[in-house]
Amino acid sequence: MAGAPRWARRPAGRAWTRAGPCERLAASLRAAGQDVVITVYPGAHHGFDSVGRAVTRLPNVDNGSACHWRLASMTGGPLNPAELVGCRSKGATVGYSAETTQAARERVRGELADILK
């Protein structure tokens, strides 16, 4: 992972994972010297760039948004099944946002322009 910048784009709406854990992971990686940027889009849902997809509540999907995710290669061991039982819930909202998609595309273009100059 060293040497290459990493970017994340997160919807702020409650989806399968919330923005907070991603923000904390990015902060810990930055503290370790990694080039990490996270952009959170308030009001957006998971799949905000799925053009034409109506905003829909999926009541029966497993949802890990209350879990505190770890990646074994970055911040310690992965979650074990016992930890997942206590933090998992049901339901998530997904759907397209033209405004958020446009903002994300503009941001990506700017980031790429910075790298490629």
Secondary structure as UniProt FT lines:
FT   TURN            2..3
FT   STRAND          6..11
FT   HELIX           19..31
FT   TURN            32..33
FT   STRAND          36..41
FT   TURN            42..43
FT   TURN            47..49
FT   TURN            51..52
FT   STRAND          56..63
FT   TURN            65..66
FT   HELIX           72..75
FT   HELIX           81..87
FT   STRAND          89..94
FT   HELIX           98..116
//
